[in-house]
Amino acid sequence: MMNIMINKRKHTLRYYVHRLSTVLIVLCSVPVVGVSQGASEAQLKSSLSKFKNYRYGNISIFKLDDESMNGVTQLLNPEPIQPEASKKCSPAKQTQIDDKVQELGCAVDLTALQEDEEIKKVLRAECIDYAKYAVNRMQWQCNKFKKAYVVTMRYQTGAQPKLVALLTSNSESPRLPTILASPRDIITYTQLRQSGAPSGSPAKTLYEYLGNFVLQSSEAEGVNVTPEAQGLGDEVFWEKVYGLAAAVKEDDVAQYVRISEGQAMEYKAPRELIVSPDLISYRDYSLSDGSAPADSIYNRNLPKFGVELRHGNDAVNQPGFFSERVSLNALWGVNRLGIILPTNGLASLSSSFGIQRRMTYAGFGINAGFDFPWKVTNAGTGVFHISGSYVFDDAKQSSHQRSVQPQQTFSVIERRGADSIRVTRTNTLANDYLIRFNAQAHYSFAVGIDSGNFFRFRIGGGVYSREVWQADNGNTREETIRNGSVTRDTSFTKDNFTRFNTRFFGGISARVEYMSMYVSTPYGFSLQYFDETMMGEAWLLVPISTDVGLRFDGRLAAPILRDPYEWENQTLFVPSMRLIYNF
């Protein structure tokens, strides 16, 4: 009796899960009135990135056969074509280059090739074009997907299929649940309708091409994999797996950077523009040869070049306007290099958020930051991050100095022969604070969990110097008195602003960053520890369309293991809003 009740409860639970998942898939497959196309597609991708939705969803899944797979591959990820100029390179030199490219594998690029002295001699004149072609071909082999699946609403034999998405995968696993739990790309029905069909096909769009494939091949052996995905025909269901995690390879530096910057949008166009009160940024993700395969995601690569105007010194937990620092940076690849400007920019806006300003600025300076993989062993070793900055010239006296000695007045009378000299002095002392330099080095590694959830962990150390600049202002008046009358009255003022002292601080620095991508409103957070203070950041991205997003940010910094220094606030909250445009 007890076993019957348990089985009944299990069947009831499976029924409700099935119904709930069916509704979820159907809702995500049809645009909802009042919801942006970007948000609807994000919901669909989120649903399709979770294997449980395939288990119980009212859908069908078809694996592309070899012929259709070749057509889709050539459309979405075409093999590089060898330029005519590269054929002038002799066969022997071509073989030499090919052997080196094979040795370097997926980490190959022109820079790595040129580190070999023998290859460097070959990479001249006509053979440089062949080397570029060989590198592009290897990267194509590493990045091309191995399998592809068409997801449709529950399919009835002979009926016109209603496509939901095309899934691609790099996985070599024989288990379909593993493949479906971590797809490489999810191309929605909207994108399928916007894409052309493979060359030579009578279909006009990729949607029509895949629909014809399902219609003609649904009963072919190995094509309809719906039963395998949903665990039908087995004695037991697939064991439910939680928290499927995979390390992000150190060669994929672009993904590390995206996690750190909270870049959740997938760019279908090569250029990015970000506008906010504390950041104006432009980046170009065009490929070096100017080409791009259909439906490519441009920001899966590092930017070709870019420029940004940025407020803040986050490395020492001084975010946004509070830092009184503005930098103009050039960006290319893994590099950020720029100058610190002799201005505090829009720092006066800090007062609008109730922030007590404490810092000041100086002259021009330099700052830099780099993310790079460092292969110490054949195993994955993660990505290293180093950054630093230094400002030149004297500090600028601010209008918000911290008073050290309020105005004091005292008077003395001195005798000089027959005269009496009355001396009256007033004096004030106030401090400004300047970060002269800072440097930081981190080792980091990243993991992806359940496709679309990414963590980056950093551990390292940092150091910085703080200078106190003191304003010593005063007035002195001397009156000469003879026979009770003032015979001479002189005065002079003192207005000194000098460096009073310098202190150095340093210690362990650690940071964890999280980004969730394939949800209707992507979000993320980060926590950073340095110098016994903690800075947390949370952000939420609202997709307005597929190429426009509005991101809301909030950063909170506070000392946690000590009292605040005289130039710090007890707590510091800095809100911001960013408009992101991909074009």
C-alpha positions, 0 to 999 in steps of 0.5 A: 500500500505504501509503495502504491502511494509513493508511486502515485505521488511520483507520477503526480509530481512528474505530471505537474512538472511536465505541464509546467515545463510545457507552458514554459517552453510554449510561452518562451517560443511565442513573443508576448505582447508588451515584452521586447524581442530581446527579453523574449529571446533571452527567456527562450535561450534561458529555457533551452539552456536547461536540460530539464526543459527538454525532459518534460517539454512539449517539444521534439528534437532532431539531429542534423545528418551529415549533408545538412550539417555540412550546409549549416556549417558552411553557412554559420561557420564557413571554412577560410578560403586560401588567398591567391597571394598565399599560394606563392609560398613554396610547398616546403615552407607551407609544410613547415608553417603547418607543422608549427601551427599544429604544434601550437594548436588552438592557442596559435596566433601570428605572435606565437608563430614568430616566437620560433626563430626558424618560422620567423625567417620563413614569415616574410614576403609571400609566406606571411599571407599563408601563415595568416591563412594557416592560423585562421584555418586552425582557429576555424577547426577549433571553433567550429561546432561538431553537432547541431540539433533542431528543436520544434514544437511537438512534431506530428509526422507529415505536418509542417514543423514549427521550429523553436531554435537550432542548437550547436555544440562542441561537445564530444560526449555521446550522452545527449543530456550532457550536450543539451545542458551546455550548448555552444550556440542557441539560434532562435526561430527569429534569427533563423528567419532572418538568416539566408539558407545554405548555398545551393538550397531552394529554401530562402531562409535557414528556418525554411531549410531546417523545416524541410529537413525535419519534414523529409528526414524525421523518420530516418535512423538517428535523426529524431532523438526526442526519446533519448532526450526525454529518457523514454524507452529506458528502464530508468530515467537519466539521473538528474544532475545539478550544477554542471560546471566546466572551466573556462579555458585560459585561451578564451581571455575574451570570456574572462573580460566579459565576466569582469565587465558584466558584458552579458549582451551578445553582439550581432554587430561589431561596434559597441557604444556605452554612455553613462555619467562615469563611463563613455566607451567605444569598442570595435570587435571587427575581425582583423581580416574584416570578415565575419561568418553569419550569425557570429557573436562579435564579442566572443573575441577581444576588441580590435581597438577602442577608447574610453573615458572613465571615472574611478580607481576601483583597484583601491576600492574608490569607485566612480566620482568619489576617486576624483580621478578621470582617465582616457584609455586606449583598448586593444586586445587584452591591453588597456593603456592610457593617461590620467587627466589633470581634472576631477571631471564630474566629481562634484556630482558625488555631493548629489548622492550624499557622498562626502568628498575627501580626495583630490587630484594632481597633474597628468598620469599614466595607467595600464591594465592587462589580462593574459594567459600564462601557460606554466604547464600543459594543464590550464593555468588561468589568466593573469591580470596586472594593473597600475597607475601613477600621477605626476605633479603636485596635488591640487588644492580642493574646495572640500578640504578636511579641517585639521585646525579651525581658525585660531587667533592670538595676540602678543605685545613686544617691546622694541625700545620706546615702541610697543609692537602688537602682533595679531595672528590668525591661522587654519590648517586643512588637508587634502588626500591624493593617491599617488600610485597603485599596483595590483597583480592577480591570478584568476580562473573562471568556470561556467555553470549550467550554461550561462552562469559564469564565475571568475575568481581572482587572488593576488596582492596590491600596494598603493601610496597616499599623500597628505597635502596640507594647506597652512593659511593665515594672516599676521598684523603688526601695529607699532604703538608709541605714546598710546598711538598707532604709528605703523600698521602692517599686515601680510598673509600666508597661503602655503599648500605643501606635501605633509606626509606619505604613507604606503599600504598593501596586502592581499587582494581578492575578487569574485565576479559572477554573470548570468547571461541567458535570462530575460534580464541578465544580472551579476555581482562582484565582491572585492577585498583589499586593505581590510575593506570590501567593495561590492557591485551589483548590476541588472541589464534590461534589454530594450531590443536585441542591440540596445540595453539599459544597465543599472549599477550599484557599488558599495564600499566600506572598511570591514576589519578596521575603522575608516582612514581620515580620507575614507567614508564609513560607507560609500554607495555609488549608483550608475546607469549605462546605455549600451548600443551595439551597431 
